[in-house]
Amino acid sequence: MKKNVFLPVIALLAVFILSSSKPVQDTVKINNEIQTILYRQKEAWNKGNIEGFMEDYWNSKNLTFQSGNKRLYGWDALLSRYKTNFSGENMGKLDFTDIKIKVMSNSIAYVLGRWKLEFKDSTKQGLFTIIFQRKPEGWKIIHDHSS
């Protein structure tokens, strides 16, 4: 009778993976915290407060933002982009829909969703993927890919 030599290896690997992975403490709490951030961002934008909208982005030169075929590095560069492209009536009214939050660990989560900006005579809309990381000061957006 031939023995299955892989069975002990698979069992040992499964035990290692299960014992080394740290369970997510509270997925519901993390989801609520991230939903609150998205709501806060939307409210700040709709009040014309770009700086308030930016509060939940990681204030670092390592923040990344991608849109179309452009990539920006850094909080200051993103703030400048928003101030150049959106101000006053050019900000429109922002809404987020179709939000899907995936908690990867106690310190990493990502969000898939749709954004929509309504202006007086037009509407722009698209998709986004945002990566959040828990920092000492709380959850921060470390990467934003909006299209």
C-alpha positions as CSV (number, residue, x, y, z in Angstrom):
1,M,0.0,0.0,0.0
2,K,1.4,3.4,-1.0
3,K,1.4,6.1,1.7
4,N,0.5,9.7,0.9
5,V,3.7,11.5,1.9
6,F,2.1,14.9,1.2
7,L,-0.6,14.6,3.9
8,P,1.7,15.3,6.9
9,V,3.3,18.2,5.0
10,I,-0.1,19.7,4.2
11,A,-1.2,19.3,7.7
12,L,1.9,20.9,9.1
13,L,1.6,23.8,6.6
14,A,-2.1,24.3,7.6
15,V,-1.2,24.4,11.3
16,F,1.6,26.9,10.6
17,I,-0.6,29.2,8.6
18,L,-3.4,29.1,11.1
19,S,-1.2,29.7,14.1
20,S,0.8,32.5,12.5
21,S,-2.1,34.5,11.1
22,K,-3.5,37.1,13.5
23,P,-7.3,37.3,13.3
24,V,-8.9,40.6,12.5
25,Q,-10.1,42.0,15.8
26,D,-13.4,43.6,14.8
27,T,-14.3,43.8,11.2
28,V,-17.6,45.6,11.9
29,K,-15.9,48.3,13.9
30,I,-13.3,48.8,11.2
31,N,-16.0,49.0,8.5
32,N,-17.9,51.6,10.6
33,E,-14.7,53.7,11.0
34,I,-14.0,53.6,7.3
35,Q,-17.6,54.4,6.5
36,T,-17.4,57.4,8.8
37,I,-14.3,58.6,7.0
38,L,-16.0,58.4,3.6
39,Y,-19.0,60.3,4.9
40,R,-16.7,63.0,6.5
41,Q,-14.9,63.4,3.2
42,K,-18.1,63.7,1.2
43,E,-19.4,66.3,3.7
44,A,-16.2,68.3,3.6
45,W,-16.1,68.3,-0.2
46,N,-19.8,69.4,-0.5
47,K,-19.0,72.3,1.8
48,G,-16.2,73.4,-0.4
49,N,-13.5,72.4,2.1
50,I,-10.7,70.7,0.2
51,E,-8.4,70.7,3.2
52,G,-11.1,69.0,5.2
53,F,-11.5,66.4,2.4
54,M,-7.8,65.8,2.5
55,E,-7.6,65.3,6.3
56,D,-8.0,61.5,6.0
57,Y,-5.2,61.1,3.4
58,W,-1.8,60.2,4.8
59,N,0.1,63.4,5.0
60,S,3.3,61.9,3.6
61,K,5.4,62.2,0.5
62,N,4.8,58.4,0.1
63,L,1.0,58.9,-0.5
64,T,0.1,57.7,-4.0
65,F,-2.8,58.9,-6.2
66,Q,-3.5,57.6,-9.7
67,S,-6.1,58.7,-12.2
68,G,-6.2,58.2,-15.9
69,N,-2.6,57.8,-17.0
70,K,-1.2,60.0,-14.2
71,R,0.4,59.1,-10.9
72,L,1.1,61.6,-8.1
73,Y,3.3,61.1,-5.1
74,G,2.7,63.0,-1.9
75,W,0.0,64.7,0.1
76,D,1.1,68.2,-1.1
77,A,0.9,67.2,-4.7
78,L,-2.6,65.8,-4.3
79,L,-3.8,68.9,-2.4
80,S,-2.4,71.1,-5.2
81,R,-4.1,68.9,-7.9
82,Y,-7.5,69.3,-6.1
83,K,-7.0,73.0,-5.6
84,T,-6.1,73.5,-9.3
85,N,-8.9,71.4,-10.7
86,F,-11.7,72.0,-8.2
87,S,-12.6,75.2,-6.5
88,G,-15.9,77.1,-5.8
89,E,-18.6,76.0,-8.3
90,N,-16.0,73.7,-10.0
91,M,-16.2,71.4,-7.0
92,G,-19.7,70.1,-7.8
93,K,-21.6,67.9,-5.4
94,L,-19.9,64.7,-4.4
95,D,-21.5,61.3,-3.7
96,F,-20.1,57.8,-3.1
97,T,-22.1,54.7,-4.0
98,D,-21.6,51.0,-4.4
99,I,-19.2,50.9,-1.5
100,K,-17.4,47.6,-0.7
101,I,-15.0,47.5,2.2
102,K,-12.6,44.6,2.5
103,V,-10.7,44.4,5.8
104,M,-7.4,42.6,5.2
105,S,-6.0,42.8,8.7
106,N,-6.2,45.0,11.8
107,S,-4.2,47.6,10.0
108,I,-5.0,47.3,6.3
109,A,-8.3,47.6,4.4
110,Y,-9.4,48.6,0.9
111,V,-12.5,50.2,-0.5
112,L,-14.1,49.7,-3.9
113,G,-16.7,52.2,-4.9
114,R,-18.2,54.7,-7.3
115,W,-17.8,58.4,-7.2
116,K,-20.1,61.0,-8.8
117,L,-19.7,64.7,-9.1
118,E,-22.8,66.7,-10.1
119,F,-22.3,70.1,-11.5
120,K,-24.9,72.7,-12.7
121,D,-24.9,71.5,-16.3
122,S,-23.1,68.1,-16.2
123,T,-22.1,65.1,-14.2
124,K,-18.8,63.3,-13.9
125,Q,-18.5,59.8,-12.5
126,G,-16.2,56.9,-12.1
127,L,-14.7,54.1,-10.0
128,F,-12.2,54.2,-7.2
129,T,-10.1,51.9,-5.1
130,I,-8.7,53.3,-1.9
131,I,-6.2,51.6,0.4
132,F,-6.4,52.5,4.1
133,Q,-3.7,51.8,6.7
134,R,-4.2,52.3,10.4
135,K,-1.6,54.8,11.6
136,P,-1.0,56.0,15.1
137,E,-3.3,58.9,14.4
138,G,-6.0,56.6,13.0
139,W,-7.0,55.2,9.6
140,K,-5.4,57.0,6.7
141,I,-5.7,56.7,2.9
142,I,-2.3,55.6,1.7
143,H,-3.3,55.0,-2.0
144,D,-6.2,56.3,-4.1
145,H,-6.8,55.1,-7.6
146,S,-9.8,57.0,-9.2
147,S,-10.9,56.7,-12.7
